[in-house]
Amino acid sequence: MIKHTIRSKDGKTKAVPLTSLKAIRYHCLECVCGSANEVEHCTGKLCSLYPYRFGKSPRHKGKGNVKNLNKK
């Protein structure tokens, strides 16, 4: 776990334990002033964190999804 300082909507900050992916998600939210919609429409494709901006690893895409099970 990583201790990450986050800013709440009321402007105060606090340190919380986060996984690496969640820390990246909070970083991206802070980068675009807290707007999840702006994170989705991020144009910073040269940013090394861009593939992880949703708090999920792109390497695990499709794993663990019920839709991926073979139907008999």
Secondary structure in CASP SS format (residue, H / E / C, confidence):
PFRMAT SS
TARGET T0000
AUTHOR 0000-0000-0000
METHOD secondary structure of the structure
MODEL  1
M C 1.00
I E 1.00
K E 1.00
H E 1.00
T E 1.00
I E 1.00
R E 1.00
S C 1.00
K C 1.00
D C 1.00
G C 1.00
K C 1.00
T E 1.00
K E 1.00
A E 1.00
V E 1.00
P E 1.00
L E 1.00
T C 1.00
S H 1.00
L H 1.00
K H 1.00
A H 1.00
I H 1.00
R H 1.00
Y H 1.00
H H 1.00
C H 1.00
L H 1.00
E H 1.00
C H 1.00
V C 1.00
C C 1.00
G C 1.00
S C 1.00
A H 1.00
N H 1.00
E H 1.00
V H 1.00
E H 1.00
H C 1.00
C C 1.00
T C 1.00
G C 1.00
K C 1.00
L C 1.00
C C 1.00
S C 1.00
L C 1.00
Y H 1.00
P H 1.00
Y H 1.00
R C 1.00
F C 1.00
G C 1.00
K C 1.00
S C 1.00
P H 1.00
R H 1.00
H H 1.00
K C 1.00
G C 1.00
K C 1.00
G C 1.00
N C 1.00
V H 1.00
K H 1.00
N H 1.00
L C 1.00
N C 1.00
K C 1.00
K C 1.00
END
